[in-house]
């Protein structure tokens, strides 16, 4: 039994997974009992004997994973096809390791804490290629490609200022909560649970039910599923199998903390350009760097945790020169100002260290928007997100975040907001 805590059955909500977002309610019927996960073909290739490893003593986090792999090798054609793909792209794992380096130790540790199969730590490889800023046209986002509905149910904050799906701490917690739920829902069959993470539990349950009615086996490889999902589990198994049998190089990642969490209370402005540029790539969830608003924490290099905690604790005032200022006029209220500038009252209060909602005529307020750098761009014929991002020297990811875009398609005449750094 992999679970070390009880996961209660979710109420009737929309349960969607990382890459498939067709609305689908969980079945109100009792969960269909899945067949034992005897997934491996009888013709499986002999598994090389692997010397016992102590995960805690290893220098490489990939080898720490390898020491704990438990899913059986498979010679199923889909798995073998994916193995061949990996082997024909020898540089693929170089890029994966580069992207995974800040996150993998943390993810592995969280999986171990819950006594879950270590194979789940490889899911971001399949979901997003370990790209924390990844967006899909199906509304999924982040390392774990969480959809808005899943994020909301598992209490991941999404606001105009913060998207926890792109934060490794919040997204990993939610993804593992979801996997624990699916494991219970599918009566202990991890392959079914992993498929449901990708497709949605209802559709996997129906596929199992259809096979039962037809007298067919109900293991994962016997189910009729969309192509994307039918290839999803094989991709994971193939990567695990290559790592287990050491058939492909996984460039080493130090088996130690790479990142640390620093709690944030209220709002923080990182007015030191070198500081916020260093942290931006670890905090894709903070949408409008260097203004840190709505974020429960920031992620920092583990070696600099104390430095950043001290900086934030001692932050008595900020350099507000680069931010927009507003003078309160007759008839103004915080709600009126907040609505006008598309921020919330709580954000406005936090940014100005206001203890109450009372303001007075002539009072100076600082708006959490960079001065003279908020641009409205009207989409012209022939323009794309790539062209616009390239023109303003910003990332496509940020353009999508600033404008709540889930896809890549634009309409002529559509207005996009662009935020540029003054420095």
DOLO-273369 format. One line per 8 residues: their letters; for each residue x, y, z of C-alpha. Coordinates in steps of 0.25 Angstrom, whole numbers, plus 5000, padded with zeros to 4 digits. Last residue first. Layout:
a	X/Y/Z; ...
//
This chain:
xxxxxxxx	5062/5198/4935; 5048/5202/4933; 5043/5188/4932; 5032/5185/4922; 5018/5181/4924; 5009/5177/4912; 4994/5177/4912; 4988/5172/4899
xxxxxxxx	4976/5177/4891; 4970/5169/4880; 4968/5176/4867; 4972/5164/4859; 4969/5152/4867; 4980/5144/4874; 4982/5129/4875; 4993/5123/4884
xxxxxxxx	4984/5117/4895; 4981/5119/4910; 4982/5134/4910; 4980/5141/4923; 4985/5154/4917; 4997/5156/4927; 4999/5141/4928; 4999/5139/4913
xxxxxxxx	5009/5150/4910; 5018/5145/4921; 5018/5131/4915; 5021/5137/4901; 5034/5144/4907; 5037/5158/4907; 5046/5166/4897; 5035/5176/4893
xxxxxxxx	5036/5172/4878; 5040/5157/4881; 5027/5156/4889; 5019/5162/4879; 5025/5153/4868; 5024/5140/4876; 5009/5143/4880; 5006/5145/4866
xxxxxxxx	5004/5156/4856; 4999/5155/4842; 4988/5165/4843; 4990/5174/4855; 4987/5172/4870; 4986/5185/4878; 4996/5186/4888; 4993/5193/4901
xxxxxxxx	5006/5196/4909; 5009/5197/4924; 5023/5202/4925; 5021/5217/4929; 5022/5213/4944; 5022/5199/4947; 5008/5194/4953; 5005/5191/4968
xxxxxxxx	4999/5205/4969; 5005/5214/4980; 4996/5223/4987; 4997/5238/4991; 4986/5244/5000; 4980/5257/4994; 4966/5253/4998; 4966/5243/5009
xxxxxxxx	4966/5228/5010; 4959/5218/5020; 4960/5204/5015; 4968/5200/5028; 4982/5195/5032; 4988/5201/5019; 5002/5196/5016; 5002/5203/5002
xxxxxxxx	5004/5190/4994; 4996/5182/5004; 4984/5191/5003; 4984/5191/4988; 4985/5176/4987; 4974/5175/4997; 4965/5184/4989; 4968/5176/4976
xxxxxxxx	4975/5181/4964; 4969/5185/4950; 4973/5200/4951; 4959/5206/4951; 4954/5194/4959; 4964/5197/4970; 4962/5212/4970; 4947/5210/4972
xxxxxxxx	4949/5199/4982; 4959/5208/4990; 4950/5219/4990; 4950/5232/4981; 4938/5242/4981; 4948/5254/4983; 4962/5250/4978; 4973/5241/4984
xxxxxxxx	4986/5244/4977; 4992/5232/4969; 5006/5227/4967; 5011/5217/4957; 5023/5210/4961; 5038/5212/4958; 5040/5222/4969; 5034/5213/4979
xxxxxxxx	5048/5209/4985; 5043/5200/4997; 5041/5202/5012; 5043/5194/5024; 5048/5182/5018; 5056/5175/5029; 5049/5162/5029; 5049/5162/5014
xxxxxxxx	5064/5164/5013; 5067/5154/5025; 5059/5143/5018; 5066/5146/5005; 5080/5144/5012; 5076/5132/5020; 5071/5125/5008; 5083/5128/4999
xxxxxxxx	5089/5114/4998; 5075/5108/4996; 5074/5116/4983; 5060/5124/4985; 5046/5120/4983; 5036/5131/4987; 5024/5129/4997; 5009/5131/4999
xxxxxxxx	5009/5139/4986; 4997/5149/4985; 5007/5160/4981; 5021/5160/4978; 5024/5172/4969; 5037/5169/4962; 5032/5162/4955; 5018/5162/4950
xxxxxxxx	5013/5148/4948; 5019/5141/4961; 5017/5127/4957; 5029/5127/4948; 5037/5127/4961; 5050/5120/4959; 5053/5127/4946; 5050/5140/4953
xxxxxxxx	5059/5139/4965; 5072/5143/4959; 5065/5154/4951; 5059/5159/4964; 5072/5160/4971; 5080/5166/4960; 5070/5177/4958; 5069/5181/4972
xxxxxxxx	5055/5187/4974; 5049/5174/4979; 5036/5179/4983; 5029/5170/4993; 5014/5169/4997; 5006/5164/5009; 5013/5153/5016; 5023/5144/5008
xxxxxxxx	5029/5131/5013; 5043/5127/5007; 5043/5113/5001; 5057/5107/4998; 5063/5102/4985; 5075/5092/4981; 5074/5083/4993; 5083/5071/4991
xxxxxxxx	5085/5059/4982; 5093/5067/4971; 5087/5065/4957; 5095/5055/4948; 5093/5055/4933; 5083/5043/4930; 5090/5034/4921; 5082/5023/4914
xxxxxxxx	5082/5008/4916; 5084/5009/4931; 5074/4997/4933; 5066/5005/4943; 5067/5019/4936; 5063/5013/4922; 5052/5006/4929; 5047/5018/4936
xxxxxxxx	5047/5026/4923; 5040/5015/4916; 5029/5014/4927; 5026/5028/4927; 5025/5029/4912; 5017/5016/4912; 5007/5023/4922; 5004/5034/4912
xxxxxxxx	5004/5027/4899; 4989/5022/4901; 4986/5035/4907; 4990/5043/4895; 4984/5033/4885; 4970/5034/4892; 4967/5021/4900; 4962/5007/4897
xxxxxxxx	4967/4999/4909; 4975/4986/4908; 4988/4993/4911; 4983/4999/4924; 4978/4985/4929; 4963/4983/4928; 4963/4970/4920; 4951/4967/4911
xxxxxxxx	4938/4961/4914; 4930/4971/4906; 4923/4978/4918; 4936/4978/4925; 4943/4985/4914; 4932/4996/4913; 4933/4998/4928; 4948/5000/4928
xxxxxxxx	4947/5010/4917; 4936/5017/4924; 4945/5018/4937; 4956/5024/4928; 4947/5034/4922; 4941/5038/4936; 4955/5039/4943; 4960/5050/4933
xxxxxxxx	4970/5048/4922; 4984/5051/4927; 4982/5049/4942; 4973/5037/4938; 4984/5030/4931; 4993/5031/4943; 4982/5025/4952; 4979/5014/4942
xxxxxxxx	4994/5011/4942; 4994/5012/4957; 4984/5002/4960; 4980/5002/4975; 4965/5003/4974; 4964/5013/4963; 4958/5023/4972; 4968/5021/4983
xxxxxxxx	4980/5023/4973; 4972/5035/4967; 4971/5042/4980; 4986/5040/4983; 4989/5045/4969; 4981/5058/4972; 4988/5060/4985; 5001/5058/4978
xxxxxxxx	4998/5068/4967; 4993/5078/4977; 5006/5077/4986; 5015/5078/4973; 5007/5090/4968; 5008/5098/4981; 5023/5096/4983; 5028/5096/4968
xxxxxxxx	5020/5109/4965; 5015/5110/4951; 5001/5104/4956; 5002/5114/4967; 4998/5126/4957; 5001/5139/4964; 4998/5153/4960; 4985/5153/4952
xxxxxxxx	4980/5142/4962; 4982/5127/4963; 4983/5121/4976; 4985/5105/4977; 4974/5100/4987; 4973/5086/4982; 4959/5089/4976; 4964/5101/4969
xxxxxxxx	4976/5095/4963; 4968/5083/4958; 4958/5093/4951; 4969/5102/4946; 4976/5091/4939; 4990/5085/4945; 5001/5083/4935; 5010/5077/4945
xxxxxxxx	5022/5086/4942; 5013/5098/4939; 5000/5100/4932; 4988/5094/4926; 4978/5102/4918; 4976/5092/4907; 4985/5100/4898; 4996/5097/4907
xxxxxxxx	5005/5106/4916; 5019/5102/4920; 5026/5112/4930; 5031/5101/4939; 5037/5093/4927; 5041/5079/4933; 5038/5073/4919; 5024/5078/4922
xxxxxxxx	5015/5066/4925; 5024/5054/4922; 5036/5059/4929; 5027/5065/4940; 5022/5051/4942; 5036/5045/4946; 5034/5048/4961; 5022/5039/4960
xxxxxxxx	5032/5027/4957; 5036/5028/4972; 5023/5021/4975; 5017/5028/4987; 5021/5027/5001; 5016/5041/5004; 5029/5047/5009; 5036/5039/4997
xxxxxxxx	5028/5047/4987; 5031/5060/4994; 5046/5057/4994; 5046/5053/4979; 5039/5066/4976; 5049/5075/4984; 5061/5067/4978; 5056/5069/4964
xxxxxxxx	5053/5084/4964; 5065/5092/4961; 5072/5082/4953; 5060/5078/4945; 5062/5088/4933; 5077/5084/4931; 5073/5069/4933; 5063/5070/4923
xxxxxxxx	5072/5077/4913; 5083/5066/4915; 5072/5056/4914; 5068/5059/4900; 5083/5059/4895; 5082/5044/4892; 5070/5046/4883; 5070/5032/4876
xxxxxxxx	5070/5025/4890; 5058/5033/4894; 5050/5029/4882; 5054/5014/4883; 5049/5014/4897; 5036/5020/4892; 5034/5009/4882; 5038/4999/4893
xxxxxxxx	5027/5004/4902; 5017/5004/4891; 5021/4990/4887; 5019/4984/4901; 5032/4979/4906; 5030/4984/4920; 5039/4985/4932; 5032/4985/4945
xxxxxxxx	5028/4997/4953; 5037/4998/4966; 5047/5009/4964; 5054/5012/4977; 5069/5011/4974; 5066/5018/4961; 5060/5030/4967; 5073/5032/4976
xxxxxxxx	5081/5029/4963; 5074/5041/4957; 5077/5049/4969; 5092/5047/4968; 5101/5047/4980; 5095/5034/4986; 5095/5032/5001; 5080/5034/5003
xxxxxxxx	5076/5025/4992; 5084/5013/4998; 5086/5004/4986; 5085/4989/4984; 5092/4984/4972; 5083/4983/4960; 5081/4970/4953; 5078/4972/4938
xxxxxxxx	5063/4970/4935; 5060/4959/4925; 5052/4964/4913; 5037/4963/4915; 5030/4952/4907; 5019/4950/4917; 5015/4964/4914; 5015/4974/4926
xxxxxxxx	5003/4980/4931; 4999/4971/4943; 4993/4983/4950; 4982/4976/4957; 4969/4978/4950; 4962/4990/4954; 4949/4990/4962; 4939/5000/4956
xxxxxxxx	4938/5012/4966; 4924/5012/4972; 4914/5020/4963; 4914/5036/4964; 4923/5036/4953; 4933/5048/4953; 4928/5060/4944; 4934/5062/4931
xxxxxxxx	4938/5075/4924; 4948/5072/4913; 4961/5077/4918; 4972/5067/4914; 4986/5071/4916; 4988/5072/4931; 4975/5066/4937; 4961/5069/4938
xxxxxxxx	4952/5066/4950; 4939/5075/4949; 4933/5074/4963; 4923/5064/4969; 4929/5063/4983; 4943/5057/4984; 4945/5043/4991; 4953/5045/5004
xxxxxxx	4968/5042/5003; 4973/5035/5015; 4988/5036/5018; 5000/5027/5017; 4997/5023/5002; 5007/5013/4995; 5000/5000/5000
//
